[in-house]
Amino acid sequence: MKWSKLSLSLIIVMTVIVADQVLKFWIKTHMMLGQEFPVLGDWFIIHFVENNGMAFGFELAGEYGKMILSLFRILAVIAIGWYLFRLVRQETPPGVVVSLSLIFAGAIGNIIDSAFYGMIFDHSFGQVASFLPEGGGYGTFLHGKVVDMFYFPVLRGQYPQWVPFLGGNEFLFFRPVFNIADSAITIGIFSVLLFYRNFFNDHPAEEKERPAKGAPGTTEIPQDRETLHEDGNLYEDENLHEDGNLHEDGDLHEDGTIHISKTEDPVPSGTPREQQDGEGTPDAVNEPAAPFRSE
């Protein structure tokens, strides 16, 4: 296991979750809903809002919409966590690990709000919420609201009168309010989209698949009593001689023939030399060496 990448992932996940939850706890216990204060002039404002939905305030309407969204978040976190753990164990570029760790941490941060904030806080309408109130929280499990606070109204103005449907209306960029978890998810997703090829081109090339058994240009491993010889063929229980042929139970002589001798009838004394050499006698058979190959 790549412990360095695992450590990097854990550090990112824990840092994002802790920072996200600390800021949300502070907002809930120090500000009323709708309250705000400037951080950097008029273009960076801490503005306290709550939403039932996804990043940047997008939501599914109704009680069942909230439940479906919460369950979807939980399933998404499980899937992302499993995939991230697999990547950490492989030769994955650090950029991919960082990006998915940000997405994973952001999803967990918002799940904590949805799952538990309704149980541990009372409402923030016209008052500062209390942590663990005596009368219980404002909601049940999986019915909490996500706390958002970052507001960047960078550009303000009005649409010209000639713009269809929008003429004369106020123009504001950037309108959505978000939190640290939303930022982590957004950065992680954009990193994967922008640098996808660079990330995955760093993977070492996988080993080529081995050719299938019996494919052209391949030789099967000999089994049982078969033997693979230098000529690339398989032979059963025979001897391969220097002439490239197989011969059964015989001796190969320099003349290229096989001589099978019978020991049960020894040559009697006084036999002519020609007969002792096996020439002209039925005791020795001269035959050309014939190749034998098993199919």
N, C-alpha and C positions, 0 to 999 in steps of 0.2 A: 504494500500500500504506500502511496505517495504521501507520507506524513506531512511534508512541507505544504502541499496543496490542501490537505485536510485542515491543517492548522490555519492557513490563510482563509479558507472558507468559514471556519468556526469564528475566527476573529471578526470577519465582515458581518456575519449573521448576528452575533451577539452585540456588536457595536451599534448596528442599525436598530435592533429591537430595543436595546436599553435607551438610546437617545430618543427614539420615537415615543416610548412609554413615559419617560421622565418628563418630556415636554408636554405630553397630553395630560398627565396627572397635574402638572402645574397649571395648565390652562383651565382644567375642570375645577380646581380648588381655589382659583384666584380671579376668575373672570365670569361674568354673566354672558349668556348667549347673546350674540350680536355686538358685544363690546369689542373695541379695538384700540390700538395705539400705534403710532408710527415708529418704525425702526430706522429707516433711511429715507427721510423726506416723505414725499407723497407717493413714491413708487414701490416701497417695500413696507407693508403694514401687517401687523399681527391682528387678525380679525377672527374671532371665535364663532365658528358655525359647527353644526352637527348634520350628518347625513346618514341615510339608511343604506347607501349603495356602495358603488365601487370608487375607483380613483377619481378625483376631481369632482366629486358630488354626483356622478351618474348613478342612477338607482332604478330598481324595479318596483313598480307601484304595488301597494297593498300589503297586507300581513303575510300572505303566502309568497309574495315576491321577495320579501325580506328573508323568509325562511329558505327559499330556493337559493338565493344569493349566498347566504351563509354556508349552506351545504356545499355549494359549488366551490366556495373559497377553500373549505376544508379538503375536498377531494383534490383541488388543484395544488394545494400545499403538499399533500401526500405524494402526488405524482412528481412534482418538481423536486422534492426532497429525495425521492428514490433515484431519479435520474441524475441528480447532482452527486449523490453518493457513488453511483456507478462511474461517472466521469472522473471523480477524484481518484479512483483506483486505477484508472487507465492513463495512457500517455496523452492527456488532454492539455492543450495550451492554457496557461494561467489566466489569460483574458476571458476564456469561456467560463472557467471556474468563478472568477470575480463577478461576471455578469449574471450568471445564474444564482450566485449567492445573494446578490442584491435583490433579485426578483423574489427569491425564497424568503429572505428576511422581511421585505416589504409586505408580502402576503401574510406572513405570520403576525406582523404588527397590526394590520387591520382586522385580522381574525380575532385577536385579543379584545379589541373594542367591541366587535359584534357579539362575541360570545359572553363577555363578562361585565361590560360597563353598565348594562341595564340592571345588573344585580348588585353592584358595589357602589354605585352613585345614585343620588336622587336627581331630579330634573334641574335644569339650569335656566328656566324661564323666570326672569325677574329676580333671580337670586344666584348666589354662588353655591355650587353643588357641594354636598357633604360626602365624604368618603365613609362607606359602611354606615349609612344612616340607620337609626333604630327602627323606623317603620319599613325598612326594605328599600330596594332600588326602584327605579322607574320602569323596569321591564324584567323579562324572564330570560332564561338561557337562550342564546342565539338571537335575541331581540334587542341587543344594545345598538347604540348609534356611534358611528365613527367620528372622532374629533378631528376637525381641520382648522388650520390657523394661518397658513402662509398665503398672502394676498399681494399680487404684483400688478397694480393698475398702472402700467408703464405709460400707455398712451390714452389720452382722453380727448374727446371732441364730439362733433356732430357730423352725421352723414349729410352730404349736399342734398338739396331739395330735389334734384333731378334723378337721384338714385331710386329705382323702383322699390316700393314697399318699405324701404328703410329711410327715405328722405326725411330729414329733420330730426330723426331719432338720435339718441346719444350713442356715441361710439366709444368702446372701452376695450383695451387690450393690456393685460391679460386678465380675463374675468374670473376663471375658476379659482377656488380656494382649495388648498391641498395641505398635506402633512409630510413628515419625513419618510414614512412608509411609501406614500405615493411617489415621492421623488426617487426612492431607491428602485421601485418597479420600473419607472419610466427610463431611468438611466440604464438599467440592465437590459431592457428590451431594445432600446435604440443602439446600444453597444453591439448586441448580437446582430441586429439588422444591418448596421453600417460596416461591421468588420467580420461578417460571417465567413467569407472566403479566406481571409487572412488567418482566422482562428483555425479552421479545419484543414487548411492546406499544410499546417504545421504538423499534422499527424503523420507518423511514419507509415510508409506504404505497407499495407497488409500483405502477408505471404500469399503467393499465388496458389490457387487450388491445385491439388494434385490431380493428374489425369486419371480418368476413370479406368477401372480394371478392364483390360482387353483393348484399350484404345490404341490406335496406330502409333508405332514408335515406342511402345512400352513393353516391358518384359515382366511377366508375372513371377512372383517369388515361388521357387520350387516347393512343393508339398510332398509329404509322405516319402516315397522311395524314389522320387524323380530328382534328377541332378541337372543343374544348369551349367553347361560347358562354355568354353571360350567362344564358340561359334554362335552363341546366343540361342541355342535350341535346348529342349529338354529331352533327356533320354532316361529310359527305365532299365536298371539292372544290367546294363551293358558297359563295355569298356570302349572309350574313345581312343583310337590309336593315332599315330602321327600322320597317317594318310587321310585323316578326317572322316574315317568310316568306323562303324560299330561292328564288333565281331563278338559272337557268342561262343564261350567255352573253347576258344582256340588261340593259337599263337600266330602272330603276324611276323612273317619272315621278310628278309630284304627283297625277295622277288615279288612282293606284293600279294602273296597268297597266304591262305590260312591252312595250317596243318593240324589236323586233329588226330592224335596218336592213340592207338588202342594198347593198353598195357596188359590186357588179359592174355594175348597171344604173343609172347616174346619171340624175337627172330632167332631161329635155331642156328647153332654154330655151323660154320661152313657155308652159310648163305653168301651168294655173290655180293660184292661191294655195291652193285647197282641197286640190289634189292634192299640192302641195309640202309641205303640212303633214301629209300622210299620211292625210287623211280621204277615204274612199270609194275608195281605190286598193288593189289587191291587194298592193302592195309593203310595206304596214305592217299588222301584225296586232294588233288590240286584244283582249286577253284578261285576265281578272281574275288577280290574283296568287294562286297556289295554294301552300299550304305543302308543303314537302318535308322529310321527316325520314327519316334512315336507320334501319332497324330494328336 
